Amino acid sequence: MSKISTLNLAYPEKSDIKFEKTKFPDGQQSIKITSGVASEIAIKIYSRFTSFQDLELILCATAALKNLGMTDIFLYIPYFLGGRSDRKFEDGSINYIKDVVAPIINAQHYKGVLVLDPHSDVIEACIDRLDKIDNYSLVKAALTSIDNTNTAREKMCIISPDAGALKKIYGVAKHFDIRDVLTASKVRDLATGKILHTEIPQIGGTVSKNFVIIDDICDGGRTFIEVAKAIREKRPQPTFNDKIYLIVTHGIFSGGLLELSNHVNGIYSTNSVKDIKASEYSDYTVEDSFLTQFNIF
């Protein structure tokens, strides 16, 4: 393969290929490539794909590169906009991935589209030449930070927040040889579908544990707060000196971090969605060390 150069829309200062962004009064965005393009290189476009404005810049960058004769173009979008909208939820609605996003991306004919820990298999089925990156690097870094002693595995319990995440969680547990795995379940009102409470299986043993909830996305955080509450009900303090941690690949944190900090001891995530300084993002009572973000750009 040719040498790969980057066009970094997330951090332009890190980009191998230099470019200028412009925005017109009507909102239209555009890109002009200024240097760094050579015929013998392949190019990887890096972008946060969290809005249609991001998609517009991706398309502009792609068009500009093609106009300069570039053909080996890859797209790196660790977070995938609308990843949870992977089916029709009701009559008259749409499958956002299949009907809206996938046709636009596929029309660009990228050599490869790289997505980190996608929410569902629908993304993989709909996007041509998709390369799915697992969350193992994030999990390894987080688990090492949580406990790097020789007895870490014995004290570690991985929690799947619901049945939908279980397949991924077992893959993680097998990869890291962690045998203690539990699945939380949501109890719903049969008439309304509203979640009444969250339950987890009985937890055996008297040794204090590190409970690690793992999922791909944290939006408001309510699911994880309820799981943490369920753990505390089964393992009340001060009888147990347990710790509860959250590992989420993509941190949206639309509900802030303050309430999460009241229920979990720490969060590990990437900066796929945005860069966050905990104390500025949420509340001055939340220490920056509560959230550890790994830079993936």
DOMI-29173 format. One record per atom (N, C-alpha, C): residue in one letter; y, z, x. Coordinates in steps of 0.1 Angstrom, whole numbers, plus 2048, in hexadecimal, padded with zeros to 3 digits. Atoms other than C-alpha are relative to their C-alpha. Layout:
REM residues N
aYZX/...
This chain:
REM residues 297
m7F4800808/m800800800/m80C800809/s7F38007F9/s8247FA80B/s80580E801/k7F97F37FF/k839817816/k8078027F3/i7FA7FC80C/i84682A7F8/i80D807802/s7F37F9800/s86B8327F4/s8038057F3/t7FD7FA80D/t87A8477D9/t80D7FC7FB/l7F3801807/l8958427C0/l80080C7F7/n8017F3806/n89C8657B5/n80B8037F6/l7F67FE80B/l8AF868794/l80280F7FE/a7FE7F1802/a8A988E793/a80980680A/y7F87FC7F5/y8B88947B5/y8057F4808/p7FC80C7F8/p8CC8767C1/p80280280F/e7FE7FD7F2/e8D48877E2/e7F37FF808/k80D8017F9/k8AE8867EA/k7FB7F2800/s80580E802/s8AA8617E1/s8017F880D/d8008097F5/d89F8497FC/d8097F47FD/i7F880B805/i8B082D7E8/i80D8057FB/k7F47FB805/k8D48337E3/k8057F87F4/f7FB80780D/f8E482B7C1/f80C8087FB/e7F57FB807/e9028317AC/e7FE8007F1/k8027FF80E/k90183D788/k80E7FE7F9/t7F4801807/t91C83376F/t7FE8037F1/k8017FD80F/k92383D74B/k80C7FB7F9/f7F5806807/f93982A734/f8058097F4/p7FB7F880B/p94F839718/p7F78017F4/d80980180C/d93682E6FD/d7F3807803/g80D7F97FD/g91A84270F/g7F67F8808/q8098097F8/q909824720/q80080580E/q8027FD7F2/q8FB82D742/q7FB7F4808/s80580B7F8/s8F481575F/s7FE80580E/i8037FC7F2/i8E8816783/i8027F3809/k7FE80A7F6/k8F28027A1/k7F980480D/i8067FD7F3/i8DB8017C0/i8097FD80B/t7F78037F5/t8F08047DF/t7FA7FE80E/s8078027F3/s8D78067FC/s7F2806800/g80D7FA7FF/g8B480E807/g7F47F87FB/v80A809805/v8A17F17F7/v7FC7F680B/a80680A7F7/a88A7DC80D/a7F47FA7F9/s80A807807/s8717C2802/s7F2805802/e80E7FB7FD/e8537D3813/e7FD80D7FB/i8037F2805/i8567F4801/i7FC8007F1/a8027FC80E/a8488027E1/a80A80B7FC/i7F67F6805/i85F8187CC/i7FB8097F5/k8037F680A/k8598387B9/k80D8057FA/i7F57FA807/i87384179F/i7FC80E7FB/y8027F3805/y87686679A/y80A8037F5/s7F67FC80A/s88587377A/s7FB80B7F8/r8037F780B/r886890762/r8017F87F3/f80080880D/f87C87F741/f80080A7F5/t7FF7F680A/t88A898729/t8097FB7F4/s7F780580A/s8A1882714/s8007F1801/f7FF80E7FF/f8A785E70B/f80B7FB809/q7F68037F6/q8C585F722/q7F97FE80E/d8098017F4/d8AB86573E/d7F97F2800/l80780D801/l897847732/l8097F4802/e7F680B7FD/e8B6831732/e8027FE80E/l7FE8017F2/l8BC839756/l7F47FB807/i80C8057FA/i89883375F/i7FF7F07FE/l80080F803/l89A81074E/l80A7F9808/c7F58067F8/c8BB809760/c7FB7FE80E/a8058007F3/a8AC812781/a7F57F6802/t80B80A7FF/t88D7FD77B/t8057F2800/a7FB80D801/a8A17DF771/a8087FC80C/a7F98037F4/a8B87E278F/a7F77FD80C/l80A8027F6/l89A7E47A6/l7FA7F27FF/k80680D802/k88A7C6796/k8097F4803/n7F680A7FD/n8AA7B2799/n8027FE80F/l8008027F2/l8A87B87BE/l7F37FB806/g80D8067FC/g8857AA7BF/g7F580A802/m80A7F67FE/m8727CB7BF/m7F57FE7F5/t80A80180A/t8507C97AE/t7F680C800/d8097F5800/d83C7E77BA/d80880D7FD/i7F87F5805/i84D8027A5/i7F780A7F9/f8087F5806/f83D82379C/f80A80A7F9/l7F87F7807/l84B83D783/l7FA80E800/y8047F3800/y849862788/y8088087F6/i7FA7F880A/i851876769/i7F780C7FD/p80A7F5802/p84089876B/p8008057F2/y8007FC80E/y84C8A3749/y8027F37F7/f80080C808/f84688A72D/f8078037F2/l7F97FE80C/l85F889711/l7F87FE7F3/g80880180C/g84F88F6EF/g7F1801801/g80F7FF7FD/g82D8976FE/g7F98087F5/r8077F980A/r8258AE6E1/r8007F97F3/s80080880C/s82D8946C7/s7F67F4801/d80A8097FD/d80C8836CC/d7F87FB7F5/r80780580C/r80287B6A9/r80A8007F4/k7F87FF80C/k810876686/k7FE80D7F9/f8017F3805/f817898678/f8008007F1/e7FF80180F/e81D88D654/e8027F17FC/d7FE80E805/d81E86D63F/d80F7FC801/g7F38067FE/g83C857647/g80680380D/s7FB7FD7F3/s84086566A/s7FA7F680A/i8048097F6/i83885568B/i7F880880B/n8057FB7F4/n82385B6AA/n80A7FD80B/y7F58037F7/y84085F6C2/y7FC7FA80D/i8058057F3/i82C8596E2/i7FC7F17FE/k80680D802/k81983B6D5/k80A7F57FB/d7F7809807/d83482B6BF/d80D7FE807/v7F28017FA/v8548326D3/v8007FF80F/v7FE7FF7F2/v85183C6F7/v7F67F7808/a80A8087F8/a83182B703/a8047F1801/p7FC80E7FF/p83C8076FA/p80B7FD809/i7F58027F7/i85C80B70D/i7FC80180F/i8047FE7F2/i84C81972D/i7F67F5804/n80A80A7FD/n82F80072B/n8067F2803/a7F980D7FF/a8477E3728/a8067FE80E/q7FA8017F2/q8547EB74C/q7F57FC80A/h80B8047F7/h8317E475B/h80180780E/y8007F87F4/y833800774/y7F27FF807/k80C8007F9/k81880078F/k7F880D7FD/g8067F3804/g811824785/g80A8097FA/v7F77F6806/v82083F76F/v7FA80E802/l8067F37FD/l81B86377C/l80680A7F7/v7FC7F5809/v81C880764/v7F980C804/l8067F37FC/l8168A476C/l7FC8087F4/d8067F780B/d7FF8B8755/d8047FC7F2/p7FB80480D/p8058A3736/p7FA8087F5/h8047F780B/h8028B5715/h7F37FC7F9/s80D804806/s7E68A0706/s7FB7F3805/d80680C7FC/d7CF88370C/d8067F47FA/v7F980B807/v7E486D6F5/v8097F980A/i7F78067F6/i7FD868712/i7F87F7809/e8088087F6/e7E285C729/e7FA7F37F9/a80580B807/a7D484570E/a80B7F57FD/c7F5809804/c7F6835706/c8087FA80B/i7F88057F5/i806831728/i7F77F880A/d8078097F7/d7FA81473D/d80180680F/r8017FC7F2/r7EE81D761/r80680E802/l7FB7F27FE/l7F684275C/l7F780880A/d8067F77F6/d7ED85A778/d80380E7FC/k7FE7F2804/k7E887D76B/k7FE80A80B/i8017F67F5/i7F0899784/i7FD80D7F9/d8047F3806/d7DF8BA77D/d80A80B804/n7F77F57FD/n7F08DC77F/n7FB80980B/y8077F77F7/y7DA8EA79A/y80980580C/s7F77FB7F6/s7F58EB7B5/s80980B7FB/l7F77F5806/l80C8FF79E/l7F880D7FF/v8087F4803/v7F0917794/v7FC80780D/k8047FA7F3/k7E491C7B8/k80C808806/a7F47F97FB/a8089247C3/a80380D7F9/a7FD7F4808/a80D93C7A6/a7F680B802/l80B7F67FF/l7EB94E7A9/l80180780E/t7FF7FB7F2/t7F19527CF/t80C80A800/s7F57F7801/s8139627C7/s7FD80C7F8/i8037F4809/i8059797AC/i7F780A808/d8097F87F9/d7E99867C2/d7F87F880B/n8068077F5/n7DE97A7E4/n7F6808808/t80A7F77FA/t7C59967EC/t7F27FB7FE/n80E804800/n7A09937F1/n7F98037F2/t8057FC80E/t79A9A37CE/t8077F97F5/a7F880680B/a7B198C7BB/a7F87FA7F5/r80880680B/r7969797A8/r7FA80A7F7/e8067F6809/e78699979C/e80A8067F6/k7F67FA809/k7A79A578D/k8077F57F7/m7F980B807/m7B198377F/m7F97FC7F3/c80580580D/c7AD97975A/c8097F57FC/i7F880B805/i7B995774F/i7FF7FF7F0/i7FF80180E/i7C595472B/i8047F27FB/s7FC80C807/s7C5934716/s8078047F4/p7F87FB80B/p7E19396FD/p7FB7FB7F2/d80680580D/d7CE9256E2/d7F47F7803/a80C8087FE/a7AF9106DD/a8037F2806/g7FC80D7FC/g7C28F06E4/g8017FF80F/a7FE7FF7F2/a7C88FB708/a7F3803808/l80C7FA7F9/l7A590770F/l7F97F680A/k8078097F7/k7978E771E/k80780080E/k7F98007F3/k7B38E7739/k7FE80D807/i8017F37FA/i7AF90C73F/i7F3802807/y80D7FF7F9/y78A90A746/y7FF7F780C/g7FF8087F4/g7918EE75E/g80780780C/v7F97F87F6/v7AA904770/v7F780C805/a8087F57FC/a792922770/a7F47FC809/k80B8057F8/k77590D77E/k8057FC80E/h7FA8047F3/h78C8FF799/h80280B809/f7FC7F47F8/f7979217A5/f7F580B800/d80C7F7801/d77593279E/d80480E7FA/i7FC7F4808/i78494B785/i7F78017F4/r80A7FF80B/r76995776D/r8058077F4/d7FB7F880C/d77E96D756/d80A7F87F9/v7F8809807/v78C95673C/v8008047F1/l7FF7FD80F/l79895F718/l8097F67F9/t7F9809808/t7A594A6FC/t8078087F4/a7F97FA80B/a7C09566E4/a7FF7F87F4/s80080780C/s7C094C6C0/s80B8047F7/k7F57FD80A/k7DC9496A6/k7FA8027F2/v8047FE80E/v7D5958684/v80B7FC7F7/r7F6806808/r7E794466A/r7FF8047F1/d8007FF80F/d7F0948645/d7FA7F37FB/l80780C804/l7D9930634/l8087F87F6/a7F7807809/a7F392761A/a80B7F9806/t7F48057FA/t811921630/t7FE7FA80E/g8028047F3/g80291B652/g80780880A/k7F77F87F7/k81A935661/k7F7809808/i8087F87F7/i80C94867F/i80480F7FC/l7FE7F1803/l80796D675/l7FF80880C/h8017F97F4/h7FC97A696/h7F67F9809/t8098067F6/t7E89726B6/t7F580A803/e80B7F87FC/e7C69806BF/e7FA7FB80D/i8088047F5/i7B39816DF/i7F3808800/p80D7F8800/p78E98C6E5/p80280D807/q8007F37F9/q7869AF6F0/q7FF7FE80F/i7FF8007F1/i78D9B5715/i7F880C805/g8087F57FB/g7739C9727/g80580580E/g7FC7FA7F3/g7769DF746/g80C8097FF/t7F57F67FF/t78E9FA751/t8097FD80C/v7F88037F5/v79C9EA770/v80C7F87FC/s7F4807804/s7C09DE76E/s7FE7F2804/k80280F7FE/k7C29B876C/k80E7F9801/n7F5809800/n7DA99C772/n7FC7F57F5/f80380A80B/f7DA988751/f80A7F4802/v7F880C7FD/v7E6964757/v7FF7F67F5/i7FF80980B/i7F094F739/i8047F2806/i7FD80D7FA/i7EF92A742/i8017F57F5/d7FE80B80A/d7FD90C72E/d8097F6807/d7F880B7FB/d80F8EB733/d80F8027FD/i7F2800805/i8308F2720/i80380E7FB/c7FA7F5807/c845910718/c80D7FC7FA/d7F4804807/d85F9086FE/d80880D7FD/g7F97F4804/g86C9266EB/g7F980C806/g8087F57FA/g85093D6F9/g7F98097F6/r8067F7809/r84594D6D9/r7F1802801/t80F7FF7FE/t8209446DE/t7FC80A80B/f8047F87F4/f81F955700/f80480F7FD/i7FC7F2803/i8329746F3/i7F58077F7/e80B7FB809/e8189786D8/e7F3803807/v80C7FE7F8/v7FC9746F0/v80180D809/a7FE7F47F8/a80B98F707/a7FF80C7F7/k8017F5809/k80F9A66E9/k7F18037FD/a80E7FE804/a7EA9A16E0/a7F880780C/i8067FA7F4/i7E09AA704/i80380F801/r7FB7F2800/r7F59CA703/r7F98087F5/e8067F880B/e7E59D46E2/e7F1803804/k80E7FD7FB/k7C29D16F2/k80080980C/r8007F97F3/r7CD9E0713/r80E808801/p7F37F9801/p7E99F970B/p80480780E/q7FB7F97F4/q7FEA07728/q80480E7FB/p8038007F2/p7FEA20739/p7F1801803/t80E7FF7FD/t7D8A21735/t7FC7F580A/f80380B7F6/f7D79FF747/f80D7FC806/n7F48057F9/n7EF9F3761/n7FF7F1802/d80280E7FF/d7EA9CF759/d80E7F9802/k7F58097FF/k8029B3762/k7FD7F37F8/i80180C808/i80899474C/i8097F6806/y7F880B7FB/y81497375B/y7FE7F37F8/l80180D807/l81B95174D/l8027F580A/i7FF80C7F8/i81593075F/i8027F47F6/v7FE80C809/v82491274D/v8067F5809/t7FC80B7F7/t8288F075D/t80E7FC7FD/h7F3805804/h8478E6749/h80780B7F8/g7F97F5806/g860901741/g80D7FB7F9/i7F4804808/i8788F8725/i80880D7FD/f7FA7F2802/f88091D71C/f80C7FF7F7/s7F5801809/s8959146FE/s80480D7FA/g7FD7F3805/g8939386F3/g80680A80A/g7FB7F87F5/g8A0945714/g7F4808807/l80A7F97F9/l88E95D72B/l7FF80F7FD/l7FE7F2801/l89997F720/l7F48067F8/e80B7FA807/e87E985705/e7F37FE807/l80C8027F8/l86397671B/l7FF80B80A/s8007F67F5/s86D98E736/s7FC80E7FB/n8047F3806/n8669AB71E/n7F18017FE/h80E800803/h8429A171B/h7F77FB80B/v8088047F4/v83699073B/v80780480D/n7FB7FB7F3/n83B99A75F/n8067F6808/g7FB80B7F8/g84397876D/g7FC7F37FB/i80380D804/i844953766/i8007F780C/y80080A7F5/y83A93677D/y8007F37F9/s7FE80D806/s845913775/s8047F680A/t7F980A7F8/t8528F2783/t80E7FE7FB/n7F3804804/n8748E3781/n8007F27F9/s80280D806/s8678C576E/s80A7FD7F5/v7F780280B/v87F8CB751/v80E803805/k7F27FD7FB/k89D8DC762/k7FE80B80B/d7FF7F57F6/d8A78F477E/d80580C7F9/i7FC7F4807/i8AA917772/i80280C80A/k7FE7F37F9/k8B9936782/k80080B7F4/a8037F780C/a8AB95276B/a80C8087FC/s7F57F7804/s8C996976C/s80B7F97F9/e7F5807806/e8E294E763/e7FB7F97F3/y80580780C/y8CB93C74A/y7FE8097F4/s8047F780B/s8C195A735/s80A80B7FE/d7F87F4802/d8D297B73A/d80080880D/y7FF7F97F3/y8DE990757/y7F680A802/t80A7F67FE/t8C39A9751/t7F27FA804/v80C8077FB/v8A898F75A/v8027FC80F/e7FF8037F1/e8A398E780/e7FC7F2803/d80480E7FC/d8A196C791/d7F17FF804/s80E8007FB/s87F97679F/s7F67FF7F5/f80980180B/f87197777C/f7FA7F27FE/l80480E801/l86F95177C/l7FF7FA80D/t8028077F4/t86093E799/t7FE7F17FC/q80180F802/q867918798/q7FC7F980D/f8048087F4/f8569007AF/f8067F27FE/n7F980D801/n8698E07B7/n7F67F5802/i80980B7FF/i8558C17B0/i8067F3801/f7F980D7FE/f86F8A77B7/f8047FE80F/
